[in-house]
Amino acid sequence: MMEAFLVRDGVLHCAGHSLERLAQEFGSPLYVYNGLAIKDRFQGLKRAVSPVDAEVFFAVKANSTLAVLQLLAGQGAGMEVVSGGELYRAREAGVPDERIVFDGVGKTAAEIRYALEGEIRFFAVESVGELNRLNQLALEAGRRARVSLRINPDIDPQTHRYISTGKRENKFGFDFGGIRAAYDHADELDHLEVVGLHMHIGSQILSNQPHAQALAKIRPLVEELKERFANFRYLDIGGGLGIRYRPEDQPLIPERFAEAILPELAGLDLQVMLEPGRYLVGDCGVLVTRVEYVKQGGAKRFVVCDAAMNDLMRPMMYQAYHEIVPVRATGGERTPVDVVGAICETGDFFAEDRPLEAVEPGTFLAVMCAGAYAFTMASNYNTRPRGAEVLVDERGARLVRRRETWADLIALERPYCEEQDERQGF
C-alpha cells in the first residue's frame, strides 16, 4: 500500500510536494489530499474483492469534494449518497445515475423527487413509511423506483458507539422480526421494484470478523429473497472499513478482509456492492495548521493553532486520536502539550497531553488522517471561514476549493430591514 505522506530531508511531503511550501502558497488551515494514494487504495480493494466481481461505491459523506469524487469516478467507483445535496454533488461530478445508490434513514420528499428525476440504481429503504412515501412520489413522477431494504443484523462492529449502525438499538434499517413483512409490503406497491438487500453495520472497523458475522447471519434471508423476487440481484454489504489512526492500530488489510467475507458470498450469484468511505481517503489527507502561540498555563502547556474544532470535529466529537507532527522536524525535545484552536470552547482541541517536538509561532503542524470526516464535518462556528483544499497527483498540486472569505459567510443573509440596511451602509 502506498504511503500517502513521506518525510524527505526532514520535511513532510505529499507525492513529492513539500507540505511546507503548499501551506506557504495556499495558506492555512489547509487540507491536502494525495490523489495517487486514493487511487492506490481503490484499486487495491477492488482487486481484493475481484473473485466475486464486487463493485465499490464511495461513501460521499466521507469526503464530498468534487475533485475527489471525479478522481474516484474515473477509477470506476460508484457513489453512495445520503442526502439530496450529496446526490447533486455526485451528478455534478459526472457520475451516471446507474452508479449511484441513495441511502439514509430520513429522506425528504424533495430529495426523493430529485432522485426520481433520473434512474439511480436503487433507494436503500429503512422504514415502511419511506416505502409508502417513495411509492406515492414514484407514482406522481410516472416512474417505478428500485428499492433495496436495509437489514439491521444486530452485530456489534466493535467501534465507537456513535458510529455503530448495525445494532438492535440503532435507528437504522429493519430488524429480522420485521423485514419480511416489509418486503411483502414493498411487493404490494405498484410503483416499487424490489432489487436487493442492503446492510451497513458501522464505521472505523478494523477487524475482519464483524462483516463476516453479519453476512453469515443474513445469508439465509438473502437466499430466501432471491427465490421470492425475480429481479432481486444486488447485495450491498455497506462500508465501515477503518484506517490506522494510532501507531498501535493494526491496519485493515484488504486481502485479509476479502478472505473473511468471500466464503459468505460464494454461490449467491448476486451483484455484490461495497460502500467504503474512510478507507479510501482517510489516511490520504492531512490538515496543515500554523502555530500562532505557545502558551504556558497554570497546569499545562498549550500550542495554539490557526485551525480549530470547526476544521476537524472528530477529536471533540468522538474523542478521536489523530497523530500530529511538525511539517518540518524541529529536533527539539518532545514534551507533553495540548494542541488547541482559537474557538471559545474548552473542547476545542486536537490533542491533550501529547508529546510533541518543541515548536514556536509560525511552525506548521500536520494533523494526520484528515482525508475523511474532516472538511465534510467542518463548520463556520465563531464565524470562521473554512480552509482551502489542495489535491496532489501526477499532474501536480492543484487548488480544488478556495478558502472561504468573511464575505462568503454572510452572502446568503438578508438585512433586518431595507431602511436599516441603507442607514448602516450594508
Sequence and secondary structure as in RCSB ss.txt:
>XXXX:A:sequence
MMEAFLVRDGVLHCAGHSLERLAQEFGSPLYVYNGLAIKDRFQGLKRAVSPVDAEVFFAVKANSTLAVLQLLAGQ
GAGMEVVSGGELYRAREAGVPDERIVFDGVGKTAAEIRYALEGEIRFFAVESVGELNRLNQLALEAGRRARVSLR
INPDIDPQTHRYISTGKRENKFGFDFGGIRAAYDHADELDHLEVVGLHMHIGSQILSNQPHAQALAKIRPLVEEL
KERFANFRYLDIGGGLGIRYRPEDQPLIPERFAEAILPELAGLDLQVMLEPGRYLVGDCGVLVTRVEYVKQGGAK
RFVVCDAAMNDLMRPMMYQAYHEIVPVRATGGERTPVDVVGAICETGDFFAEDRPLEAVEPGTFLAVMCAGAYAF
TMASNYNTRPRGAEVLVDERGARLVRRRETWADLIALERPYCEEQDERQGF
>XXXX:A:secstr
   S EEETTEEEETTEEHHHHHHHH SSEEEEEHHHHHHHHHHHHHHTGGGT EEEEEGGG   HHHHHHHHHT
T EEEESSHHHHHHHHHTT  GGGEEE  TT  HHHHHHHTTTT SEEEE SHHHHHHHHHHHHHHT  EEEEEE
B      SS GGGB SSTTSSSSB HHHHHHHHHHHHH TTEEEEEEE   BSSB  SHHHHHHHHHHHHHHHHH
HHH TT  EEE    B    STT     HHHHHHHHHHHHTT  SEEEE  SHHHHGGGEEEEEEEEEEEE SS 
EEEEES  TTT  HHHHH     EEESB      EEEEEE SSS TT EEEEEEEE    TT EEEESS SSSSG
GG   TTT    EEEEEETTEEEEEE    HHHHHTT   S HHHHHHTT 
